[in-house]
């Protein structure tokens, strides 16, 4: 190879993607695009139909304004109930998830049958939407906050146990093995080698799930599971759109405040 050819080959940048990779990416793109058009055809949903709906949306928005913000005092009991539902559900699920998270971590649970059973149970819990749970428990216990709390507990438990078990599986095993070698029992080993490593993440996840439960409890109220969502549903059904918009704005402000406080707590912990 001549000096000029060597210089040219050195200066020529390599292709970003090999031809096979480009062909594979192109094929995947067209497959996804094909699924999109097929799904749009089967569901009779199209972008044109979405754009046409903006006219109806504009008419509906006009009915919501001006919002009635003077009903804060009237809806405060229901708003407080929504917060209390989230607090109860998050607290109970945080307590229940501790043993489940340990049993679902393969570096702590040595019995593979127990590990697989707990994992399967948590996967089942996560596959059931909270709204379906709320409808089921409303049918069992009747309209009120109790069905919503039970639905949120099950919903939160699936999320928390999954996140914390994966956190436990990622811990440094050296402290745990050192305590086991020194004769510590299971509770001592978990208390002094596992808990200190996962406590910041545990607190962060609990706060995160609390934020989710605040929003979820509002939605659950739409099916009769208590809280402010129940009043919002009533106002919409009675066509009192200014009242409904006022409730939506108050809920939005509440969620923003709670998320801000929660994020500051997480920043201080982690």
Buried (B, 14 or more C-beta within 10 A) or exposed (E): EEEEEEEEEEEEEEEEEEEEEEEEEEEEEEEEEEEEEEEEEEEEEEEEEEEEEEEEEEEEEEEBEEBBBEBBEEBEEBBEBBBBBBBBBBBBBBEBBBEBBBBBBEEBBEEEEEBEEBBEBBEEBBEBEBBEBBBBBBEEBEBBBBBBBBBBBBBBBBBBBBBBBEBBBEBEBEBBEEBBEEEBEEEEBBEEBBEEBBEEBBBBBBBBBBBBBBBBBBBBBBBBBBBBBBBBBBBBEEEBBBBBBBBBBBBEEBBEEBBEEBBEEBEEEE
